C-alpha cells in the first residue's frame, strides 16, 4: 500500500507540472542574440521537433517507458508482499 501512495503522489505532481506547462503563454518571438553562455542559447533540436510535430513521439516514448516502469514496480511489490505473508506464517 505504501508503494501505491508514493505512485499516487508522483502522478499528482507530474499532472500538476504538465498542467502548469500547458498554461504558460507562448513566448514572443524576438531577435535571437547569441551569447557565449550556453544556458542562454535556444535549443534548436527541440524547436525543430516542435515544428515537425515529432515532439509527441518523444512524449509517447517517455510515457511508455514510465508506464512500464510503474507496472513493473507494482507487480514486484505484489510478489514481495506475497513472500512476506509466507514468511510470517
Jmol script that loads the backbone (N, CA, C; Angstrom):
load data "model"
ATOM      1  N   UNK A   1       0.811  -1.204   0.000  1.00  0.00           N
ATOM      2  CA  UNK A   1       0.000   0.000   0.000  1.00  0.00           C
ATOM      3  C   UNK A   1       0.853   1.266   0.000  1.00  0.00           C
ATOM      4  N   UNK A   2       2.011   1.177   0.622  1.00  0.00           N
ATOM      5  CA  UNK A   2       2.875   2.346   0.677  1.00  0.00           C
ATOM      6  C   UNK A   2       3.337   2.737  -0.728  1.00  0.00           C
ATOM      7  N   UNK A   3       3.600   1.717  -1.566  1.00  0.00           N
ATOM      8  CA  UNK A   3       4.027   1.981  -2.936  1.00  0.00           C
ATOM      9  C   UNK A   3       2.939   2.703  -3.714  1.00  0.00           C
ATOM     10  N   UNK A   4       1.681   2.308  -3.500  1.00  0.00           N
ATOM     11  CA  UNK A   4       0.571   2.952  -4.194  1.00  0.00           C
ATOM     12  C   UNK A   4       0.437   4.417  -3.797  1.00  0.00           C
ATOM     13  N   UNK A   5       0.675   4.723  -2.540  1.00  0.00           N
ATOM     14  CA  UNK A   5       0.623   6.117  -2.090  1.00  0.00           C
ATOM     15  C   UNK A   5       1.728   6.937  -2.736  1.00  0.00           C
ATOM     16  N   UNK A   6       2.920   6.356  -2.809  1.00  0.00           N
ATOM     17  CA  UNK A   6       4.046   7.061  -3.434  1.00  0.00           C
ATOM     18  C   UNK A   6       3.764   7.283  -4.913  1.00  0.00           C
ATOM     19  N   UNK A   7       3.244   6.257  -5.596  1.00  0.00           N
ATOM     20  CA  UNK A   7       2.919   6.391  -7.016  1.00  0.00           C
ATOM     21  C   UNK A   7       1.819   7.426  -7.244  1.00  0.00           C
ATOM     22  N   UNK A   8       0.837   7.463  -6.354  1.00  0.00           N
ATOM     23  CA  UNK A   8      -0.240   8.435  -6.486  1.00  0.00           C
ATOM     24  C   UNK A   8       0.293   9.858  -6.329  1.00  0.00           C
ATOM     25  N   UNK A   9       1.190  10.053  -5.379  1.00  0.00           N
ATOM     26  CA  UNK A   9       1.779  11.376  -5.172  1.00  0.00           C
ATOM     27  C   UNK A   9       2.608  11.783  -6.386  1.00  0.00           C
ATOM     28  N   UNK A  10       3.401  10.839  -6.926  1.00  0.00           N
ATOM     29  CA  UNK A  10       4.216  11.139  -8.119  1.00  0.00           C
ATOM     30  C   UNK A  10       3.335  11.488  -9.311  1.00  0.00           C
ATOM     31  N   UNK A  11       2.245  10.738  -9.497  1.00  0.00           N
ATOM     32  CA  UNK A  11       1.331  11.024 -10.602  1.00  0.00           C
ATOM     33  C   UNK A  11       0.679  12.395 -10.430  1.00  0.00           C
ATOM     34  N   UNK A  12       0.317  12.732  -9.205  1.00  0.00           N
ATOM     35  CA  UNK A  12      -0.288  14.035  -8.941  1.00  0.00           C
ATOM     36  C   UNK A  12       0.698  15.166  -9.259  1.00  0.00           C
ATOM     37  N   UNK A  13       1.943  14.990  -8.845  1.00  0.00           N
ATOM     38  CA  UNK A  13       2.958  16.021  -9.100  1.00  0.00           C
ATOM     39  C   UNK A  13       3.216  16.155 -10.592  1.00  0.00           C
ATOM     40  N   UNK A  14       3.340  15.022 -11.308  1.00  0.00           N
ATOM     41  CA  UNK A  14       3.560  15.076 -12.748  1.00  0.00           C
ATOM     42  C   UNK A  14       2.372  15.716 -13.464  1.00  0.00           C
ATOM     43  N   UNK A  15       1.170  15.404 -13.029  1.00  0.00           N
ATOM     44  CA  UNK A  15      -0.019  16.014 -13.622  1.00  0.00           C
ATOM     45  C   UNK A  15      -0.062  17.514 -13.382  1.00  0.00           C
ATOM     46  N   UNK A  16       0.321  17.915 -12.189  1.00  0.00           N
ATOM     47  CA  UNK A  16       0.344  19.344 -11.880  1.00  0.00           C
ATOM     48  C   UNK A  16       1.389  20.063 -12.728  1.00  0.00           C
ATOM     49  N   UNK A  17       2.557  19.442 -12.888  1.00  0.00           N
ATOM     50  CA  UNK A  17       3.596  20.059 -13.707  1.00  0.00           C
ATOM     51  C   UNK A  17       3.171  20.133 -15.173  1.00  0.00           C
ATOM     52  N   UNK A  18       2.494  19.108 -15.649  1.00  0.00           N
ATOM     53  CA  UNK A  18       2.021  19.125 -17.035  1.00  0.00           C
ATOM     54  C   UNK A  18       0.976  20.221 -17.225  1.00  0.00           C
ATOM     55  N   UNK A  19       0.128  20.421 -16.231  1.00  0.00           N
ATOM     56  CA  UNK A  19      -0.875  21.477 -16.305  1.00  0.00           C
ATOM     57  C   UNK A  19      -0.248  22.856 -16.288  1.00  0.00           C
ATOM     58  N   UNK A  20       0.799  23.008 -15.514  1.00  0.00           N
ATOM     59  CA  UNK A  20       1.462  24.307 -15.434  1.00  0.00           C
ATOM     60  C   UNK A  20       2.125  24.645 -16.762  1.00  0.00           C
ATOM     61  N   UNK A  21       2.756  23.665 -17.382  1.00  0.00           N
ATOM     62  CA  UNK A  21       3.449  23.952 -18.640  1.00  0.00           C
ATOM     63  C   UNK A  21       2.475  24.254 -19.757  1.00  0.00           C
ATOM     64  N   UNK A  22       1.260  23.713 -19.708  1.00  0.00           N
ATOM     65  CA  UNK A  22       0.274  23.997 -20.736  1.00  0.00           C
ATOM     66  C   UNK A  22      -0.332  25.381 -20.562  1.00  0.00           C
ATOM     67  N   UNK A  23      -0.366  25.876 -19.338  1.00  0.00           N
ATOM     68  CA  UNK A  23      -0.981  27.165 -19.063  1.00  0.00           C
ATOM     69  C   UNK A  23      -0.063  28.319 -19.457  1.00  0.00           C
ATOM     70  N   UNK A  24       1.238  28.080 -19.429  1.00  0.00           N
ATOM     71  CA  UNK A  24       2.186  29.153 -19.726  1.00  0.00           C
ATOM     72  C   UNK A  24       1.975  29.662 -21.142  1.00  0.00           C
ATOM     73  N   UNK A  25       2.068  30.961 -21.278  1.00  0.00           N
ATOM     74  CA  UNK A  25       1.865  31.592 -22.584  1.00  0.00           C
ATOM     75  C   UNK A  25       3.070  31.344 -23.480  1.00  0.00           C
ATOM     76  N   UNK A  26       2.817  31.382 -24.771  1.00  0.00           N
ATOM     77  CA  UNK A  26       3.901  31.228 -25.734  1.00  0.00           C
ATOM     78  C   UNK A  26       4.785  32.475 -25.667  1.00  0.00           C
ATOM     79  N   UNK A  27       6.088  32.292 -25.637  1.00  0.00           N
ATOM     80  CA  UNK A  27       6.966  33.466 -25.597  1.00  0.00           C
ATOM     81  C   UNK A  27       6.921  34.194 -26.937  1.00  0.00           C
ATOM     82  N   UNK A  28       7.047  35.497 -26.849  1.00  0.00           N
ATOM     83  CA  UNK A  28       7.061  36.298 -28.069  1.00  0.00           C
ATOM     84  C   UNK A  28       8.346  36.040 -28.827  1.00  0.00           C
ATOM     85  N   UNK A  29       8.237  36.034 -30.151  1.00  0.00           N
ATOM     86  CA  UNK A  29       9.432  35.816 -30.950  1.00  0.00           C
ATOM     87  C   UNK A  29      10.196  37.127 -31.043  1.00  0.00           C
ATOM     88  N   UNK A  30      11.405  37.062 -30.606  1.00  0.00           N
ATOM     89  CA  UNK A  30      12.273  38.222 -30.651  1.00  0.00           C
ATOM     90  C   UNK A  30      13.528  37.848 -31.412  1.00  0.00           C
ATOM     91  N   UNK A  31      14.297  38.826 -31.696  1.00  0.00           N
ATOM     92  CA  UNK A  31      15.536  38.575 -32.405  1.00  0.00           C
ATOM     93  C   UNK A  31      16.476  37.817 -31.481  1.00  0.00           C
ATOM     94  N   UNK A  32      17.080  36.758 -31.994  1.00  0.00           N
ATOM     95  CA  UNK A  32      17.957  35.924 -31.188  1.00  0.00           C
ATOM     96  C   UNK A  32      19.306  36.607 -31.042  1.00  0.00           C
ATOM     97  N   UNK A  33      19.717  36.748 -29.793  1.00  0.00           N
ATOM     98  CA  UNK A  33      21.026  37.310 -29.522  1.00  0.00           C
ATOM     99  C   UNK A  33      21.941  36.168 -29.124  1.00  0.00           C
ATOM    100  N   UNK A  34      23.055  36.058 -29.777  1.00  0.00           N
ATOM    101  CA  UNK A  34      23.988  34.989 -29.486  1.00  0.00           C
ATOM    102  C   UNK A  34      24.904  35.412 -28.358  1.00  0.00           C
ATOM    103  N   UNK A  35      25.067  34.500 -27.433  1.00  0.00           N
ATOM    104  CA  UNK A  35      25.948  34.785 -26.308  1.00  0.00           C
ATOM    105  C   UNK A  35      26.854  33.583 -26.089  1.00  0.00           C
ATOM    106  N   UNK A  36      27.871  33.787 -25.308  1.00  0.00           N
ATOM    107  CA  UNK A  36      28.808  32.704 -25.027  1.00  0.00           C
ATOM    108  C   UNK A  36      28.296  31.788 -23.924  1.00  0.00           C
ATOM    109  N   UNK A  37      27.258  32.200 -23.205  1.00  0.00           N
ATOM    110  CA  UNK A  37      26.700  31.404 -22.122  1.00  0.00           C
ATOM    111  C   UNK A  37      25.768  30.344 -22.710  1.00  0.00           C
ATOM    112  N   UNK A  38      26.048  29.042 -22.519  1.00  0.00           N
ATOM    113  CA  UNK A  38      25.199  28.009 -23.108  1.00  0.00           C
ATOM    114  C   UNK A  38      23.800  27.962 -22.503  1.00  0.00           C
ATOM    115  N   UNK A  39      23.621  28.479 -21.293  1.00  0.00           N
ATOM    116  CA  UNK A  39      22.299  28.454 -20.670  1.00  0.00           C
ATOM    117  C   UNK A  39      21.340  29.429 -21.337  1.00  0.00           C
ATOM    118  N   UNK A  40      21.858  30.443 -21.999  1.00  0.00           N
ATOM    119  CA  UNK A  40      21.010  31.459 -22.620  1.00  0.00           C
ATOM    120  C   UNK A  40      20.653  31.153 -24.073  1.00  0.00           C
ATOM    121  N   UNK A  41      21.279  30.158 -24.663  1.00  0.00           N
ATOM    122  CA  UNK A  41      21.006  29.847 -26.063  1.00  0.00           C
ATOM    123  C   UNK A  41      19.783  28.954 -26.172  1.00  0.00           C
ATOM    124  N   UNK A  42      19.066  29.059 -27.294  1.00  0.00           N
ATOM    125  CA  UNK A  42      17.902  28.225 -27.535  1.00  0.00           C
ATOM    126  C   UNK A  42      18.351  26.854 -28.015  1.00  0.00           C
ATOM    127  N   UNK A  43      17.537  25.854 -27.743  1.00  0.00           N
ATOM    128  CA  UNK A  43      17.850  24.505 -28.185  1.00  0.00           C
ATOM    129  C   UNK A  43      17.174  24.293 -29.528  1.00  0.00           C
ATOM    130  N   UNK A  44      17.966  24.195 -30.569  1.00  0.00           N
ATOM    131  CA  UNK A  44      17.422  24.103 -31.920  1.00  0.00           C
ATOM    132  C   UNK A  44      16.714  22.780 -32.155  1.00  0.00           C
ATOM    133  N   UNK A  45      17.228  21.699 -31.556  1.00  0.00           N
ATOM    134  CA  UNK A  45      16.626  20.392 -31.773  1.00  0.00           C
ATOM    135  C   UNK A  45      15.187  20.363 -31.249  1.00  0.00           C
ATOM    136  N   UNK A  46      14.966  20.928 -30.074  1.00  0.00           N
ATOM    137  CA  UNK A  46      13.629  20.947 -29.507  1.00  0.00           C
ATOM    138  C   UNK A  46      12.686  21.786 -30.360  1.00  0.00           C
ATOM    139  N   UNK A  47      13.174  22.904 -30.871  1.00  0.00           N
ATOM    140  CA  UNK A  47      12.344  23.739 -31.741  1.00  0.00           C
ATOM    141  C   UNK A  47      11.983  23.010 -33.023  1.00  0.00           C
ATOM    142  N   UNK A  48      12.938  22.284 -33.578  1.00  0.00           N
ATOM    143  CA  UNK A  48      12.674  21.528 -34.800  1.00  0.00           C
ATOM    144  C   UNK A  48      11.660  20.424 -34.540  1.00  0.00           C
ATOM    145  N   UNK A  49      11.792  19.729 -33.411  1.00  0.00           N
ATOM    146  CA  UNK A  49      10.846  18.667 -33.088  1.00  0.00           C
ATOM    147  C   UNK A  49       9.442  19.227 -32.899  1.00  0.00           C
ATOM    148  N   UNK A  50       9.340  20.400 -32.283  1.00  0.00           N
ATOM    149  CA  UNK A  50       8.026  21.015 -32.096  1.00  0.00           C
ATOM    150  C   UNK A  50       7.417  21.418 -33.434  1.00  0.00           C
ATOM    151  N   UNK A  51       8.219  21.987 -34.313  1.00  0.00           N
ATOM    152  CA  UNK A  51       7.705  22.427 -35.611  1.00  0.00           C
ATOM    153  C   UNK A  51       7.250  21.245 -36.455  1.00  0.00           C
ATOM    154  N   UNK A  52       7.986  20.142 -36.416  1.00  0.00           N
ATOM    155  CA  UNK A  52       7.637  18.975 -37.219  1.00  0.00           C
ATOM    156  C   UNK A  52       6.538  18.130 -36.579  1.00  0.00           C
ATOM    157  N   UNK A  53       6.213  18.395 -35.334  1.00  0.00           N
ATOM    158  CA  UNK A  53       5.207  17.607 -34.631  1.00  0.00           C
ATOM    159  C   UNK A  53       5.763  16.306 -34.080  1.00  0.00           C
ATOM    160  N   UNK A  54       7.068  16.134 -34.132  1.00  0.00           N
ATOM    161  CA  UNK A  54       7.672  14.897 -33.652  1.00  0.00           C
ATOM    162  C   UNK A  54       7.914  14.907 -32.151  1.00  0.00           C
ATOM    163  N   UNK A  55       7.679  16.024 -31.515  1.00  0.00           N
ATOM    164  CA  UNK A  55       7.856  16.085 -30.066  1.00  0.00           C
ATOM    165  C   UNK A  55       6.882  15.134 -29.379  1.00  0.00           C
ATOM    166  N   UNK A  56       5.742  14.886 -30.020  1.00  0.00           N
ATOM    167  CA  UNK A  56       4.756  13.972 -29.440  1.00  0.00           C
ATOM    168  C   UNK A  56       5.253  12.542 -29.468  1.00  0.00           C
ATOM    169  N   UNK A  57       6.092  12.199 -30.428  1.00  0.00           N
ATOM    170  CA  UNK A  57       6.700  10.867 -30.446  1.00  0.00           C
ATOM    171  C   UNK A  57       7.601  10.702 -29.223  1.00  0.00           C
ATOM    172  N   UNK A  58       8.340  11.730 -28.909  1.00  0.00           N
ATOM    173  CA  UNK A  58       9.206  11.699 -27.729  1.00  0.00           C
ATOM    174  C   UNK A  58       8.364  11.563 -26.471  1.00  0.00           C
ATOM    175  N   UNK A  59       7.282  12.303 -26.390  1.00  0.00           N
ATOM    176  CA  UNK A  59       6.406  12.248 -25.212  1.00  0.00           C
ATOM    177  C   UNK A  59       5.801  10.852 -25.073  1.00  0.00           C
ATOM    178  N   UNK A  60       5.345  10.261 -26.170  1.00  0.00           N
ATOM    179  CA  UNK A  60       4.740   8.927 -26.115  1.00  0.00           C
ATOM    180  C   UNK A  60       5.765   7.884 -25.682  1.00  0.00           C
ATOM    181  N   UNK A  61       6.982   7.980 -26.179  1.00  0.00           N
ATOM    182  CA  UNK A  61       8.021   7.027 -25.781  1.00  0.00           C
ATOM    183  C   UNK A  61       8.324   7.163 -24.295  1.00  0.00           C
ATOM    184  N   UNK A  62       8.447   8.389 -23.816  1.00  0.00           N
ATOM    185  CA  UNK A  62       8.710   8.593 -22.384  1.00  0.00           C
ATOM    186  C   UNK A  62       7.571   8.072 -21.518  1.00  0.00           C
ATOM    187  N   UNK A  63       6.337   8.329 -21.932  1.00  0.00           N
ATOM    188  CA  UNK A  63       5.190   7.827 -21.175  1.00  0.00           C
ATOM    189  C   UNK A  63       5.133   6.309 -21.189  1.00  0.00           C
ATOM    190  N   UNK A  64       5.496   5.693 -22.312  1.00  0.00           N
ATOM    191  CA  UNK A  64       5.510   4.239 -22.391  1.00  0.00           C
ATOM    192  C   UNK A  64       6.550   3.653 -21.446  1.00  0.00           C
ATOM    193  N   UNK A  65       7.719   4.252 -21.416  1.00  0.00           N
ATOM    194  CA  UNK A  65       8.773   3.770 -20.517  1.00  0.00           C
ATOM    195  C   UNK A  65       8.352   3.940 -19.060  1.00  0.00           C
ATOM    196  N   UNK A  66       7.800   5.095 -18.715  1.00  0.00           N
ATOM    197  CA  UNK A  66       7.365   5.330 -17.336  1.00  0.00           C
ATOM    198  C   UNK A  66       6.223   4.399 -16.933  1.00  0.00           C
ATOM    199  N   UNK A  67       5.288   4.158 -17.861  1.00  0.00           N
ATOM    200  CA  UNK A  67       4.186   3.248 -17.571  1.00  0.00           C
ATOM    201  C   UNK A  67       4.704   1.830 -17.333  1.00  0.00           C
ATOM    202  N   UNK A  68       5.635   1.390 -18.171  1.00  0.00           N
ATOM    203  CA  UNK A  68       6.230   0.070 -17.976  1.00  0.00           C
ATOM    204  C   UNK A  68       6.955  -0.045 -16.658  1.00  0.00           C
ATOM    205  N   UNK A  69       7.662   1.001 -16.276  1.00  0.00           N
ATOM    206  CA  UNK A  69       8.367   1.006 -15.000  1.00  0.00           C
ATOM    207  C   UNK A  69       7.394   0.943 -13.824  1.00  0.00           C
ATOM    208  N   UNK A  70       6.314   1.681 -13.909  1.00  0.00           N
ATOM    209  CA  UNK A  70       5.313   1.665 -12.835  1.00  0.00           C
ATOM    210  C   UNK A  70       4.654   0.297 -12.736  1.00  0.00           C
ATOM    211  N   UNK A  71       4.313  -0.305 -13.868  1.00  0.00           N
ATOM    212  CA  UNK A  71       3.704  -1.644 -13.852  1.00  0.00           C
ATOM    213  C   UNK A  71       4.673  -2.658 -13.250  1.00  0.00           C
ATOM    214  N   UNK A  72       5.935  -2.548 -13.628  1.00  0.00           N
ATOM    215  CA  UNK A  72       6.945  -3.450 -13.072  1.00  0.00           C
ATOM    216  C   UNK A  72       7.042  -3.288 -11.556  1.00  0.00           C
ATOM    217  N   UNK A  73       7.057  -2.059 -11.066  1.00  0.00           N
ATOM    218  CA  UNK A  73       7.153  -1.824  -9.623  1.00  0.00           C
ATOM    219  C   UNK A  73       5.936  -2.356  -8.878  1.00  0.00           C
ATOM    220  N   UNK A  74       4.760  -2.207  -9.471  1.00  0.00           N
ATOM    221  CA  UNK A  74       3.541  -2.698  -8.818  1.00  0.00           C
ATOM    222  C   UNK A  74       3.570  -4.215  -8.731  1.00  0.00           C
ATOM    223  N   UNK A  75       3.931  -4.895  -9.827  1.00  0.00           N
ATOM    224  CA  UNK A  75       3.980  -6.363  -9.787  1.00  0.00           C
ATOM    225  C   UNK A  75       5.067  -6.847  -8.831  1.00  0.00           C
ATOM    226  N   UNK A  76       6.195  -6.164  -8.792  1.00  0.00           N
ATOM    227  CA  UNK A  76       7.258  -6.529  -7.862  1.00  0.00           C
ATOM    228  C   UNK A  76       6.801  -6.348  -6.417  1.00  0.00           C
ATOM    229  N   UNK A  77       6.060  -5.288  -6.145  1.00  0.00           N
ATOM    230  CA  UNK A  77       5.541  -5.044  -4.807  1.00  0.00           C
ATOM    231  C   UNK A  77       4.570  -6.150  -4.396  1.00  0.00           C
ATOM    232  N   UNK A  78       3.726  -6.589  -5.325  1.00  0.00           N
ATOM    233  CA  UNK A  78       2.786  -7.677  -5.007  1.00  0.00           C
ATOM    234  C   UNK A  78       3.528  -8.973  -4.711  1.00  0.00           C
ATOM    235  N   UNK A  79       4.558  -9.281  -5.486  1.00  0.00           N
ATOM    236  CA  UNK A  79       5.328 -10.505  -5.248  1.00  0.00           C
ATOM    237  C   UNK A  79       6.028 -10.458  -3.900  1.00  0.00           C
ATOM    238  N   UNK A  80       6.605  -9.317  -3.572  1.00  0.00           N
ATOM    239  CA  UNK A  80       7.275  -9.175  -2.276  1.00  0.00           C
ATOM    240  C   UNK A  80       6.257  -9.293  -1.145  1.00  0.00           C
ATOM    241  N   UNK A  81       5.070  -8.725  -1.333  1.00  0.00           N
ATOM    242  CA  UNK A  81       4.025  -8.844  -0.315  1.00  0.00           C
ATOM    243  C   UNK A  81       3.614 -10.283  -0.082  1.00  0.00           C
ATOM    244  N   UNK A  82       3.500 -11.062  -1.146  1.00  0.00           N
ATOM    245  CA  UNK A  82       3.154 -12.491  -1.005  1.00  0.00           C
ATOM    246  C   UNK A  82       4.255 -13.237  -0.263  1.00  0.00           C
ATOM    247  N   UNK A  83       5.513 -12.941  -0.589  1.00  0.00           N
ATOM    248  CA  UNK A  83       6.620 -13.601   0.110  1.00  0.00           C
ATOM    249  C   UNK A  83       6.648 -13.225   1.588  1.00  0.00           C
ATOM    250  N   UNK A  84       6.350 -11.966   1.895  1.00  0.00           N
ATOM    251  CA  UNK A  84       6.313 -11.552   3.310  1.00  0.00           C
ATOM    252  C   UNK A  84       5.223 -12.291   4.058  1.00  0.00           C
ATOM    253  N   UNK A  85       4.076 -12.495   3.426  1.00  0.00           N
ATOM    254  CA  UNK A  85       2.992 -13.232   4.082  1.00  0.00           C
ATOM    255  C   UNK A  85       3.388 -14.690   4.311  1.00  0.00           C
ATOM    256  N   UNK A  86       4.112 -15.288   3.351  1.00  0.00           N
ATOM    257  CA  UNK A  86       4.544 -16.669   3.528  1.00  0.00           C
ATOM    258  C   UNK A  86       5.515 -16.819   4.681  1.00  0.00           C
ATOM    259  N   UNK A  87       6.428 -15.859   4.860  1.00  0.00           N
ATOM    260  CA  UNK A  87       7.398 -15.951   5.934  1.00  0.00           C
ATOM    261  C   UNK A  87       6.798 -15.648   7.301  1.00  0.00           C
ATOM    262  N   UNK A  88       5.695 -14.917   7.344  1.00  0.00           N
ATOM    263  CA  UNK A  88       5.048 -14.613   8.614  1.00  0.00           C
ATOM    264  C   UNK A  88       4.333 -15.843   9.159  1.00  0.00           C
ATOM    265  N   UNK A  89       3.900 -16.744   8.295  1.00  0.00           N
ATOM    266  CA  UNK A  89       3.171 -17.932   8.727  1.00  0.00           C
ATOM    267  C   UNK A  89       4.012 -18.958   9.359  1.00  0.00           C
TER     268      UNK A  89
END
end "model"
wireframe off; spacefill off
backbone 0.3
color backbone group
